[in-house]
Amino acid sequence: MRATSNVRIKNKKATFNYEILETYTAGIELLGTEIKSIRNNKAGLNETYCTFVDGELYIKNMYIAEYELGGYVNHEPRRDRKLLLNRQELNKWEKKMKERGFTIIPLSLFVNANGLVKIDVALARGKKQYDKRETIKDKDNRREMDRMHKER
């Protein structure tokens, strides 16, 4: 039995810029040097999005740093990577993507208890500017309430 990993890479701007509607945990097709870099916490999800190519879901613009000891077999840091979901989930999301305003974004990348790299992806709708201001107000109000409770 393996120890649980502490690798958890998050897309911090996802919940600020998007309204999350539905989430799935997907596998991701990786090369050996990419897995080693992820286990060293050398990956990023900023400016990352998902798109359909020939009925398969791919993650675009995800950064995984080159492995230091990779040598000549190292990977390309921002290559497209295939996400592994079952056919029913893919068909459902592909229909949603054809509607206006929906997108698929990654929320977090992690290593599960079995040592496999998984990614949480979400079907989302972009927030308008006034929605973002509402989110900021809510956060400020919650922070203020927490301060008041701690002072007591």
ZAMAR-943694 format. One record per residue: x, y, z of N, C-alpha, C, O, CB in turn; residue number from 1; residue in three letters. Coordinates in Angstrom, 2 decimals. Glycine has a CB too. Layout:
% ZAMAR-943694
X_Y_Z_X_Y_Z_X_Y_Z_X_Y_Z_X_Y_Z_NUM_ALA
...
***
This chain:
% ZAMAR-943694
0.84_-1.19_0.00_0.00_0.00_0.00_0.89_1.25_0.00_1.82_1.36_0.80_-0.96_0.00_1.23_1_MET
0.58_2.16_-0.90_1.39_3.38_-1.03_0.87_4.48_-0.12_-0.32_4.54_0.21_1.39_3.86_-2.49_2_ARG
1.78_5.33_0.27_1.39_6.49_1.08_0.70_7.50_0.17_1.03_7.60_-1.01_2.63_7.14_1.79_3_ALA
-0.25_8.24_0.70_-0.94_9.23_-0.12_0.02_10.37_-0.44_0.86_10.76_0.37_-2.20_9.77_0.60_4_THR
-0.12_10.88_-1.64_0.78_11.93_-2.12_0.27_13.30_-1.69_-0.93_13.49_-1.48_0.91_11.86_-3.66_5_SER
1.17_14.25_-1.56_0.78_15.60_-1.19_0.74_16.53_-2.40_0.70_17.75_-2.25_1.73_16.15_-0.14_6_ASN
0.76_15.96_-3.59_0.71_16.76_-4.81_-0.73_17.20_-5.06_-1.61_16.35_-5.22_1.27_15.97_-6.03_7_VAL
-0.97_18.51_-5.10_-2.28_19.07_-5.39_-2.05_20.43_-6.03_-1.78_21.41_-5.34_-3.16_19.18_-4.10_8_ARG
-2.15_20.49_-7.35_-1.92_21.72_-8.09_-3.29_22.27_-8.48_-4.07_21.58_-9.14_-1.01_21.49_-9.35_9_ILE
-3.58_23.52_-8.08_-4.91_24.08_-8.28_-4.89_25.21_-9.31_-3.88_25.90_-9.49_-5.47_24.60_-6.96_10_LYS
-6.03_25.37_-9.97_-6.25_26.49_-10.87_-6.99_27.54_-10.05_-8.21_27.49_-9.93_-7.07_26.07_-12.17_11_ASN
-6.25_28.49_-9.49_-6.81_29.44_-8.54_-7.80_30.42_-9.16_-8.70_30.90_-8.47_-5.70_30.20_-7.89_12_LYS
-7.65_30.72_-10.44_-8.53_31.69_-11.08_-9.83_31.07_-11.58_-10.74_31.79_-12.00_-7.82_32.35_-12.22_13_LYS
-9.93_29.75_-11.55_-11.10_29.07_-12.14_-12.41_29.49_-11.49_-13.35_29.84_-12.19_-10.93_27.57_-12.02_14_ALA
-12.49_29.46_-10.17_-13.75_29.78_-9.50_-14.04_31.28_-9.54_-15.19_31.69_-9.39_-13.72_29.29_-8.07_15_THR
-13.02_32.09_-9.72_-13.23_33.54_-9.82_-13.78_33.93_-11.19_-14.69_34.75_-11.29_-11.92_34.29_-9.54_16_PHE
-13.22_33.33_-12.25_-13.60_33.70_-13.62_-14.78_32.90_-14.17_-15.39_33.32_-15.16_-12.43_33.52_-14.52_17_ASN
-15.11_31.77_-13.54_-16.15_30.90_-14.10_-17.15_30.46_-13.03_-16.82_30.36_-11.85_-15.51_29.67_-14.74_18_TYR
-18.37_30.21_-13.48_-19.41_29.61_-12.66_-19.35_28.11_-12.95_-19.59_27.69_-14.08_-20.85_30.23_-12.97_19_GLU
-19.04_27.30_-11.94_-18.86_25.87_-12.11_-20.23_25.19_-12.11_-21.02_25.38_-11.18_-17.95_25.29_-10.99_20_ILE
-20.51_24.40_-13.15_-21.81_23.74_-13.28_-21.74_22.25_-12.98_-22.63_21.70_-12.33_-22.36_23.95_-14.67_21_LEU
-20.69_21.58_-13.44_-20.58_20.14_-13.30_-19.10_19.76_-13.28_-18.31_20.35_-14.01_-21.33_19.41_-14.45_22_GLU
-18.73_18.78_-12.46_-17.32_18.39_-12.40_-17.17_16.88_-12.56_-18.05_16.10_-12.20_-16.69_18.84_-11.08_23_THR
-16.03_16.48_-13.10_-15.63_15.08_-13.22_-14.16_14.97_-12.86_-13.40_15.93_-12.99_-15.90_14.53_-14.65_24_TYR
-13.77_13.79_-12.42_-12.36_13.48_-12.23_-11.95_12.59_-13.39_-12.55_11.54_-13.63_-12.08_12.78_-10.84_25_THR
-10.93_13.01_-14.12_-10.50_12.30_-15.32_-9.06_11.84_-15.17_-8.27_12.44_-14.43_-10.64_13.18_-16.57_26_ALA
-8.73_10.79_-15.87_-7.34_10.38_-15.99_-6.69_11.24_-17.05_-7.38_11.94_-17.80_-7.22_8.87_-16.33_27_GLY
-5.40_11.21_-17.13_-4.68_12.01_-18.11_-3.56_11.17_-18.69_-2.84_10.49_-17.96_-4.13_13.33_-17.48_28_ILE
-3.40_11.23_-20.01_-2.39_10.44_-20.70_-1.06_11.20_-20.65_-0.93_12.28_-21.23_-2.81_10.15_-22.18_29_GLU
-0.08_10.63_-19.94_1.20_11.32_-19.73_2.37_10.44_-20.12_2.25_9.22_-20.22_1.33_11.75_-18.27_30_LEU
3.51_11.09_-20.33_4.78_10.39_-20.54_5.48_10.22_-19.19_5.11_10.87_-18.22_5.69_11.17_-21.55_31_LEU
6.48_9.37_-19.13_7.19_9.09_-17.88_7.83_10.30_-17.24_7.76_10.48_-16.03_8.23_8.07_-18.11_32_GLY
8.46_11.14_-18.06_9.12_12.32_-17.50_8.10_13.34_-16.99_8.39_14.10_-16.08_10.03_12.98_-18.55_33_THR
6.89_13.36_-17.58_5.84_14.27_-17.12_5.34_13.86_-15.73_5.12_14.71_-14.87_4.66_14.30_-18.13_34_GLU
5.18_12.58_-15.52_4.73_12.08_-14.21_5.75_12.44_-13.13_5.38_12.85_-12.03_4.51_10.55_-14.25_35_ILE
7.03_12.28_-13.45_8.08_12.60_-12.48_8.08_14.09_-12.14_8.28_14.45_-10.98_9.45_12.18_-13.01_36_LYS
7.86_14.95_-13.14_7.79_16.39_-12.88_6.59_16.75_-12.02_6.70_17.59_-11.13_7.73_17.16_-14.20_37_SER
5.45_16.12_-12.29_4.24_16.40_-11.49_4.46_15.98_-10.05_4.05_16.69_-9.13_3.01_15.67_-12.09_38_ILE
5.09_14.83_-9.84_5.36_14.38_-8.47_6.31_15.32_-7.74_6.35_15.34_-6.50_5.94_12.96_-8.49_39_ARG
7.09_16.11_-8.50_7.96_17.12_-7.90_7.25_18.48_-7.79_7.90_19.49_-7.52_9.26_17.27_-8.73_40_ASN
5.93_18.51_-8.01_5.12_19.74_-7.97_5.56_20.78_-9.00_5.52_21.97_-8.71_5.19_20.35_-6.59_41_ASN
5.97_20.36_-10.17_6.45_21.29_-11.19_5.48_21.34_-12.37_5.84_21.02_-13.50_7.85_20.89_-11.67_42_LYS
4.25_21.74_-12.08_3.23_21.87_-13.11_2.35_23.06_-12.79_2.31_23.53_-11.65_2.38_20.57_-13.23_43_ALA
1.64_23.56_-13.81_0.76_24.71_-13.60_-0.47_24.62_-14.48_-0.42_24.09_-15.59_1.51_26.01_-13.88_44_GLY
-1.59_25.16_-13.98_-2.85_25.11_-14.71_-3.32_26.50_-15.15_-4.47_26.64_-15.58_-3.92_24.46_-13.86_45_LEU
-2.48_27.51_-15.06_-2.88_28.86_-15.47_-3.08_28.89_-16.98_-2.31_28.29_-17.73_-1.82_29.90_-15.03_46_ASN
-4.11_29.60_-17.43_-4.42_29.76_-18.86_-4.69_28.43_-19.55_-4.47_28.31_-20.76_-3.27_30.47_-19.56_47_GLU
-5.15_27.43_-18.82_-5.39_26.11_-19.37_-6.87_25.92_-19.67_-7.73_26.40_-18.93_-4.90_25.02_-18.41_48_THR
-7.17_25.21_-20.75_-8.55_24.92_-21.12_-8.61_23.58_-21.84_-7.58_23.02_-22.21_-9.14_26.05_-22.01_49_TYR
-9.82_23.07_-22.03_-10.01_21.78_-22.69_-10.82_21.97_-23.97_-11.65_22.86_-24.06_-10.71_20.76_-21.75_50_CYS
-10.55_21.11_-24.95_-11.27_21.18_-26.21_-11.43_19.78_-26.79_-10.66_18.87_-26.48_-10.54_22.10_-27.20_51_THR
-12.44_19.63_-27.63_-12.68_18.35_-28.29_-11.97_18.30_-29.63_-12.05_19.25_-30.41_-14.18_18.10_-28.47_52_PHE
-11.27_17.18_-29.90_-10.64_16.93_-31.18_-11.01_15.50_-31.58_-10.61_14.55_-30.92_-9.07_17.13_-31.12_53_VAL
-11.78_15.36_-32.66_-12.23_14.06_-33.16_-12.94_13.23_-32.08_-12.70_12.03_-31.96_-11.05_13.27_-33.70_54_ASP
-13.79_13.87_-31.30_-14.56_13.17_-30.28_-13.81_12.84_-29.00_-14.37_12.22_-28.10_-15.08_11.93_-30.85_55_GLY
-12.56_13.25_-28.90_-11.75_13.03_-27.70_-11.48_14.37_-27.04_-11.36_15.39_-27.72_-10.41_12.30_-28.03_56_GLU
-11.39_14.37_-25.72_-11.16_15.61_-24.96_-9.66_15.78_-24.69_-9.02_14.88_-24.16_-11.96_15.59_-23.62_57_LEU
-9.12_16.94_-25.07_-7.70_17.24_-24.87_-7.57_18.48_-24.00_-8.39_19.40_-24.07_-6.98_17.45_-26.22_58_TYR
-6.54_18.48_-23.18_-6.23_19.66_-22.37_-5.12_20.43_-23.09_-4.12_19.86_-23.51_-5.79_19.25_-20.90_59_ILE
-5.34_21.72_-23.23_-4.41_22.56_-23.98_-3.70_23.54_-23.04_-4.28_24.01_-22.06_-5.17_23.34_-25.10_60_LYS
-2.46_23.81_-23.35_-1.67_24.85_-22.68_-1.34_24.52_-21.22_-1.01_25.43_-20.46_-2.41_26.15_-22.75_61_ASN
-1.43_23.26_-20.81_-1.05_22.89_-19.45_0.47_22.80_-19.37_1.10_22.15_-20.20_-1.72_21.55_-19.01_62_MET
1.04_23.45_-18.37_2.49_23.49_-18.24_2.97_22.40_-17.29_2.53_22.32_-16.14_2.95_24.86_-17.74_63_TYR
3.86_21.56_-17.78_4.57_20.59_-16.95_6.05_20.79_-17.26_6.49_20.55_-18.38_4.10_19.10_-17.22_64_ILE
6.81_21.22_-16.26_8.23_21.53_-16.45_8.98_20.28_-16.92_8.63_19.16_-16.56_8.85_22.07_-15.14_65_ALA
10.02_20.51_-17.71_10.86_19.39_-18.14_11.53_18.77_-16.92_11.93_19.48_-16.00_11.92_19.85_-19.18_66_GLU
11.64_17.45_-16.92_12.26_16.73_-15.82_13.77_16.96_-15.87_14.38_16.80_-16.93_11.93_15.22_-15.87_67_TYR
14.38_17.33_-14.73_15.80_17.68_-14.71_16.69_16.54_-15.19_17.69_16.77_-15.88_16.22_18.09_-13.30_68_GLU
16.33_15.31_-14.84_17.16_14.15_-15.19_16.66_13.44_-16.44_17.03_12.29_-16.70_17.20_13.17_-14.04_69_LEU
15.82_14.12_-17.23_15.20_13.49_-18.39_16.12_13.25_-19.56_15.91_12.30_-20.32_14.09_14.32_-18.85_70_GLY
17.14_14.07_-19.73_18.07_13.89_-20.85_17.40_14.11_-22.19_16.59_15.03_-22.35_18.66_12.50_-20.81_71_GLY
17.73_13.28_-23.17_17.21_13.47_-24.53_15.77_12.97_-24.69_15.14_13.26_-25.71_18.11_12.76_-25.52_72_TYR
15.23_12.23_-23.72_13.86_11.70_-23.82_12.84_12.62_-23.15_11.70_12.21_-22.93_13.79_10.31_-23.19_73_VAL
13.23_13.85_-22.83_12.34_14.77_-22.14_11.15_15.15_-23.01_11.20_15.03_-24.23_13.10_16.01_-21.70_74_ASN
10.08_15.63_-22.37_8.84_16.00_-23.04_8.80_17.49_-23.35_9.61_18.27_-22.84_7.64_15.60_-22.19_75_HIS
7.85_17.87_-24.18_7.60_19.27_-24.49_6.71_19.85_-23.38_5.67_19.25_-23.09_6.94_19.45_-25.91_76_GLU
7.07_20.98_-22.75_6.35_21.46_-21.58_4.87_21.79_-21.79_4.07_21.56_-20.88_7.02_22.67_-21.08_77_PRO
4.47_22.30_-22.94_3.08_22.73_-23.15_2.36_21.93_-24.24_1.54_22.50_-24.96_3.04_24.19_-23.49_78_ARG
2.65_20.66_-24.37_2.00_19.86_-25.41_0.55_19.55_-25.03_0.18_19.63_-23.86_2.79_18.55_-25.66_79_ARG
-0.27_19.19_-26.02_-1.66_18.80_-25.77_-1.67_17.40_-25.18_-0.94_16.52_-25.63_-2.52_18.87_-27.07_80_ASP
-2.51_17.19_-24.16_-2.59_15.89_-23.49_-4.02_15.40_-23.49_-4.95_16.18_-23.25_-2.04_15.97_-22.04_81_ARG
-4.20_14.12_-23.76_-5.54_13.53_-23.85_-6.08_13.24_-22.45_-5.36_12.71_-21.59_-5.51_12.24_-24.70_82_LYS
-7.36_13.59_-22.23_-8.03_13.28_-20.98_-8.82_11.99_-21.16_-9.40_11.75_-22.22_-8.95_14.44_-20.52_83_LEU
-8.84_11.18_-20.11_-9.48_9.88_-20.18_-10.80_9.90_-19.40_-10.80_9.84_-18.17_-8.54_8.79_-19.63_84_LEU
-11.90_9.98_-20.13_-13.24_9.93_-19.57_-14.02_8.86_-20.33_-13.63_8.47_-21.43_-13.97_11.33_-19.66_85_LEU
-15.13_8.38_-19.74_-15.89_7.38_-20.48_-16.72_8.05_-21.57_-16.97_9.25_-21.53_-16.79_6.57_-19.55_86_ASN
-17.14_7.26_-22.54_-17.80_7.76_-23.75_-19.08_8.55_-23.42_-19.34_9.57_-24.06_-18.13_6.60_-24.69_87_ARG
-19.87_8.10_-22.45_-21.12_8.79_-22.11_-20.83_10.21_-21.61_-21.51_11.16_-22.00_-21.90_8.01_-21.05_88_GLN
-19.83_10.34_-20.76_-19.47_11.66_-20.23_-18.97_12.56_-21.36_-19.33_13.73_-21.43_-18.39_11.54_-19.13_89_GLU
-18.15_12.01_-22.25_-17.63_12.79_-23.37_-18.76_13.28_-24.28_-18.78_14.44_-24.67_-16.62_11.96_-24.18_90_LEU
-19.70_12.39_-24.61_-20.81_12.77_-25.49_-21.67_13.85_-24.85_-22.10_14.78_-25.53_-21.68_11.55_-25.82_91_ASN
-21.93_13.72_-23.56_-22.74_14.70_-22.84_-22.09_16.09_-22.88_-22.75_17.09_-23.17_-22.95_14.25_-21.38_92_LYS
-20.79_16.13_-22.58_-20.10_17.42_-22.56_-19.90_17.98_-23.96_-19.89_19.20_-24.14_-18.76_17.28_-21.87_93_TRP
-19.74_17.12_-24.95_-19.56_17.61_-26.32_-20.83_18.33_-26.79_-20.75_19.34_-27.48_-19.20_16.44_-27.28_94_GLU
-21.99_17.80_-26.41_-23.26_18.48_-26.75_-23.34_19.83_-26.06_-23.76_20.82_-26.67_-24.47_17.60_-26.34_95_LYS
-22.94_19.88_-24.79_-22.97_21.15_-24.04_-22.02_22.19_-24.64_-22.33_23.38_-24.67_-22.61_20.91_-22.56_96_LYS
-20.87_21.72_-25.12_-19.87_22.64_-25.67_-20.38_23.32_-26.94_-19.94_24.42_-27.28_-18.56_21.88_-25.97_97_MET
-21.30_22.67_-27.65_-21.84_23.27_-28.87_-22.79_24.42_-28.55_-23.05_25.28_-29.40_-22.57_22.21_-29.70_98_LYS
-23.31_24.45_-27.32_-24.13_25.57_-26.89_-23.22_26.76_-26.60_-22.05_26.60_-26.27_-24.98_25.20_-25.63_99_GLU
-23.77_27.94_-26.73_-22.96_29.15_-26.55_-22.69_29.40_-25.06_-23.59_29.27_-24.23_-23.67_30.36_-27.18_100_ARG
-21.46_29.78_-24.75_-21.12_30.22_-23.40_-20.53_29.17_-22.49_-20.10_29.50_-21.38_-22.31_30.76_-22.77_101_GLY
-20.49_27.91_-22.90_-19.92_26.86_-22.05_-18.48_26.59_-22.42_-18.08_26.72_-23.58_-20.74_25.58_-22.17_102_PHE
-17.70_26.21_-21.42_-16.31_25.82_-21.64_-15.95_24.74_-20.62_-16.64_24.58_-19.61_-15.35_27.04_-21.52_103_THR
-14.88_24.02_-20.88_-14.40_23.01_-19.95_-13.04_23.47_-19.45_-12.13_23.71_-20.24_-14.33_21.59_-20.61_104_ILE
-12.92_23.58_-18.13_-11.68_24.06_-17.52_-11.19_23.07_-16.47_-11.99_22.39_-15.83_-11.88_25.45_-16.90_105_ILE
-9.87_22.98_-16.29_-9.34_22.15_-15.21_-9.39_22.91_-13.89_-9.13_24.11_-13.85_-7.89_21.70_-15.53_106_PRO
-9.72_22.19_-12.81_-9.76_22.81_-11.49_-8.53_22.46_-10.67_-7.93_23.32_-10.03_-11.02_22.37_-10.74_107_LEU
-8.13_21.17_-10.69_-6.95_20.77_-9.93_-6.35_19.50_-10.51_-7.03_18.71_-11.16_-7.30_20.56_-8.45_108_SER
-5.07_19.33_-10.27_-4.29_18.19_-10.72_-3.72_17.53_-9.48_-3.15_18.22_-8.63_-3.16_18.60_-11.74_109_LEU
-3.86_16.21_-9.35_-3.39_15.54_-8.15_-2.97_14.11_-8.44_-3.30_13.56_-9.50_-4.46_15.56_-7.07_110_PHE
-2.24_13.52_-7.50_-1.85_12.12_-7.58_-2.70_11.38_-6.56_-2.69_11.72_-5.38_-0.30_11.92_-7.30_111_VAL
-3.45_10.35_-7.02_-4.33_9.64_-6.10_-3.57_8.61_-5.27_-2.35_8.50_-5.39_-5.46_8.95_-6.88_112_ASN
-4.29_7.85_-4.45_-3.67_6.89_-3.53_-2.94_5.77_-4.28_-2.00_5.18_-3.74_-4.72_6.29_-2.61_113_ALA
-3.36_5.46_-5.50_-2.71_4.41_-6.29_-1.49_4.92_-7.06_-0.85_4.15_-7.77_-3.70_3.81_-7.26_114_ASN
-1.17_6.21_-6.93_-0.02_6.77_-7.63_-0.34_7.25_-9.04_0.58_7.58_-9.79_1.07_5.77_-7.69_115_GLY
-1.63_7.30_-9.41_-2.02_7.75_-10.74_-2.32_9.25_-10.72_-2.87_9.77_-9.74_-3.25_6.96_-11.23_116_LEU
-1.95_9.93_-11.80_-2.23_11.36_-11.90_-3.65_11.54_-12.41_-4.02_10.98_-13.44_-1.21_12.08_-12.84_117_VAL
-4.44_12.32_-11.69_-5.84_12.60_-12.05_-6.02_14.11_-12.13_-5.25_14.87_-11.55_-6.84_11.96_-11.03_118_LYS
-7.05_14.52_-12.85_-7.35_15.94_-12.98_-8.84_16.15_-12.81_-9.65_15.42_-13.39_-6.86_16.48_-14.35_119_ILE
-9.22_17.14_-12.01_-10.62_17.52_-11.86_-10.93_18.55_-12.93_-10.31_19.61_-12.97_-10.93_18.07_-10.42_120_ASP
-11.90_18.23_-13.81_-12.30_19.16_-14.86_-13.76_19.53_-14.63_-14.53_18.75_-14.09_-12.10_18.53_-16.27_121_VAL
-14.12_20.74_-15.06_-15.47_21.24_-14.81_-16.06_21.85_-16.06_-15.37_22.49_-16.85_-15.46_22.26_-13.69_122_ALA
-17.36_21.63_-16.23_-18.12_22.34_-17.24_-18.49_23.67_-16.60_-19.07_23.70_-15.52_-19.40_21.52_-17.73_123_LEU
-18.15_24.76_-17.26_-18.31_26.07_-16.63_-18.85_27.09_-17.63_-18.81_26.90_-18.84_-16.97_26.56_-16.06_124_ALA
-19.36_28.17_-17.07_-19.84_29.31_-17.85_-19.10_30.53_-17.34_-18.98_30.72_-16.13_-21.41_29.48_-17.75_125_ARG
-18.60_31.34_-18.24_-17.84_32.53_-17.85_-18.69_33.52_-17.08_-19.86_33.74_-17.40_-17.26_33.19_-19.07_126_GLY
-18.08_34.12_-16.05_-18.78_35.14_-15.25_-18.64_36.50_-15.92_-17.64_36.79_-16.57_-18.22_35.19_-13.80_127_LYS
-19.66_37.30_-15.75_-19.60_38.68_-16.21_-18.87_39.51_-15.16_-18.63_39.04_-14.05_-21.04_39.25_-16.48_128_LYS
-18.52_40.73_-15.50_-17.77_41.60_-14.59_-18.52_41.83_-13.28_-17.92_41.83_-12.21_-17.47_42.93_-15.26_129_GLN
-19.85_42.04_-13.37_-20.61_42.31_-12.14_-20.69_41.07_-11.26_-20.78_41.19_-10.04_-22.03_42.79_-12.49_130_TYR
-20.66_39.85_-11.86_-20.62_38.63_-11.06_-19.32_38.55_-10.28_-19.30_38.12_-9.12_-20.79_37.39_-11.96_131_ASP
-18.22_38.95_-10.91_-16.92_38.92_-10.24_-16.90_39.89_-9.06_-16.34_39.59_-8.01_-15.79_39.27_-11.24_132_LYS
-17.52_41.07_-9.24_-17.59_42.04_-8.14_-18.41_41.47_-6.98_-18.07_41.69_-5.81_-18.21_43.36_-8.62_133_ARG
-19.48_40.74_-7.29_-20.29_40.08_-6.26_-19.45_39.08_-5.49_-19.54_39.01_-4.27_-21.51_39.39_-6.89_134_GLU
-18.65_38.30_-6.19_-17.79_37.30_-5.56_-16.82_37.97_-4.60_-16.60_37.47_-3.49_-17.03_36.50_-6.63_135_THR
-16.23_39.07_-5.01_-15.28_39.80_-4.16_-16.00_40.32_-2.91_-15.46_40.23_-1.81_-14.63_40.98_-4.94_136_ILE
-17.21_40.87_-3.07_-17.98_41.37_-1.93_-18.27_40.23_-0.95_-18.12_40.40_0.26_-19.30_42.01_-2.40_137_LYS
-18.69_39.09_-1.47_-19.00_37.94_-0.61_-17.79_37.50_0.18_-17.89_37.21_1.37_-19.53_36.77_-1.44_138_ASP
-16.63_37.45_-0.47_-15.39_37.06_0.22_-15.04_38.05_1.32_-14.68_37.65_2.43_-14.23_36.95_-0.78_139_LYS
-15.16_39.33_1.01_-14.86_40.36_2.01_-15.81_40.26_3.20_-15.39_40.39_4.35_-14.95_41.75_1.39_140_ASP
-17.09_40.04_2.92_-18.08_39.91_4.00_-17.78_38.71_4.88_-17.86_38.80_6.10_-19.50_39.80_3.42_141_ASN
-17.44_37.57_4.27_-17.11_36.37_5.03_-15.88_36.59_5.89_-15.84_36.16_7.04_-16.89_35.18_4.09_142_ARG
-14.88_37.25_5.34_-13.64_37.53_6.07_-13.93_38.42_7.28_-13.40_38.20_8.37_-12.59_38.19_5.15_143_ARG
-14.77_39.43_7.07_-15.15_40.34_8.14_-15.91_39.61_9.25_-15.67_39.85_10.43_-15.99_41.50_7.59_144_GLU
-16.82_38.71_8.87_-17.59_37.93_9.85_-16.66_37.01_10.65_-16.82_36.86_11.86_-18.69_37.08_9.13_145_MET
-15.69_36.41_9.98_-14.73_35.54_10.68_-13.91_36.34_11.69_-13.65_35.85_12.79_-13.78_34.85_9.66_146_ASP
-13.51_37.55_11.33_-12.76_38.40_12.25_-13.59_38.72_13.48_-13.09_38.68_14.60_-12.33_39.69_11.55_147_ARG
-14.87_39.04_13.26_-15.73_39.39_14.38_-15.92_38.19_15.33_-15.97_38.35_16.55_-17.09_39.89_13.85_148_MET
-16.03_37.00_14.76_-16.20_35.81_15.59_-14.93_35.47_16.37_-15.01_34.99_17.50_-16.60_34.61_14.72_149_HIS
-13.78_35.73_15.79_-12.52_35.46_16.47_-12.26_36.44_17.60_-11.63_36.07_18.59_-11.38_35.51_15.48_150_LYS
-12.73_37.67_17.47_-12.51_38.70_18.48_-13.30_38.41_19.75_-12.90_38.85_20.83_-12.90_40.05_17.93_151_GLU
-14.37_37.69_19.65_-15.21_37.39_20.83_-14.57_36.49_21.80_-15.17_36.17_22.83_-16.48_36.80_20.44_152_ARG
***
